[in-house]
Amino acid sequence: MLKKITLILMVCGLYSQSITVGEEYKYEVLFGPFKLGKASLKTEKIEVINNQEVYHFRFYVKTSKLGDRLYKIRDEINTWNIREKNFRRQSTTTITNNIATTNNKDYTLPGKVIDPYGLIMIMRDINIQENSSKKFLTIDEGRVREIEIKNIGYNKIRTPAGKFNAYTYTPIYNGKSALKNKGDMEIAYAIGKNNKTIPAQITIKLKSGVIVLTLKSY
């Protein structure tokens, strides 16, 4: 799977105060017990788009030679997120007010929309109480859908970067936690260096199964 996506999120509502330019998280990619590649998530810099300052996130996943045999991934996803509050999204998509354009096709967005990959950095600033949930609209390659995210509580996780007591945000369907649709993500957040909340583990649903990104360094 080779994919290069550009996403520009424009709107306001959700806060991103924890974001620091230059912060980078590196992960090992696991498929079951097998180490099959590497991934990284980085806040590149602040840029100006349409006269507004935005954060530039870069998410990259690459499988190893062994991983290529099972499911080849060469994904690079760039997201620009407005510094203040909320957002909307673009993915070879552009968003102006509530009108999105994906591959030269215009359509109206039903509300405030979140990009799934920018979501990794943003969700740590969204307070969902344990055993409670919130609903969001996401957009991915022109497809808008509603997801419900639940905080399923704390659990101890072990990563190459160390052991963490992490709380997990996961999608739920019909009241039950499930990685049901391609692109669904379960994110475990923990307190890292300098008392900063970090994405310690990311589980992603693929067409052929589930991969786990476990934190290697940050």
Order of alpha helices (4+ residues) and beta strands (2+ residues): beta-beta-beta-beta-alpha-beta-beta-beta-beta-beta-alpha-beta-beta-beta-beta-beta-beta-beta
